[in-house]
């Protein structure tokens, strides 16, 4: 299905994806960043900070930023790399991936420039496909090594998902798994059999997670399902930054892999879903609204 390109008030070109059921998504050429995803009811499913600065070279806080070729400070480059601060282009020759049928989609590409080569001397092509259907948002990333030697990189999708109140949220899919707790000197523990709920700070890395992780919002009576491919480990972090956020970290260390598929699915559930008895009234009073779930997909790999 076709898409439209418009300029917002700040002059940032954005791509509008629409679907007959009423769902929509917006993707900026700046950073290749998804900044809006609305369901059939026109409810916004992504979170954008009220402090976000919509002006280059600032990174936009919210939506789904693309971090490449470095996540965080895991290297010598600027934090989270430079892909989120670059202007991407429409891909006129997209990679031969599975057909998107009648889905609304767009293919973007980012190529290394002379400026990038000064700080990171690696020649590359980073491709991004965003596809929209009635209840799904699918993102496929591909990295091509156009250099004459192998190089390592980190690629991350930081996903800010809108939720009502973190005290009304639970995460399923990480039960009984081993994890490292970064708040206790990285010691290793085993998660209990119950879904994860929140009443205090959390900073963990889970090992060998399933391909699906569900974020259940009791107040909104909605479940967001993250389906990932090829990323075995996950992490979760809850912290206070004028609001409570949740971080899921999916890590991968492999060789010769250039395809990463991430699917977001919205599911509505009835009022029969019980609230977790571990939630306390005292925790609700100190949690600030609005809240977001911050999902991070992190890929560590080497291409040759």
SULZIVEN-V900900 format. One record per helix or strand. SS is the DSSP state (H for helix, E for strand). FROM is the first residue (numbers start at 1). TO is the last residue. If there is no record, write none. Layout:
ss=<SS;SS>
from=<FROM;FROM>
to=<TO;TO>
This chain:
ss=<E;E;E;E;E;E;E;E;E;E;E;H;E;E;E;H;E;E;E;H;E;E;H;E;E;E;E;E;E;E;E;E;H;E>
from=<4;13;24;30;34;44;46;48;62;64;81;83;87;89;104;114;124;136;151;166;169;178;182;187;196;202;212;222;233;244;253;259;281;291>
to=<7;18;28;30;38;44;46;48;62;68;81;85;87;90;111;119;132;145;163;168;172;181;184;190;196;206;217;228;240;251;255;268;284;303>
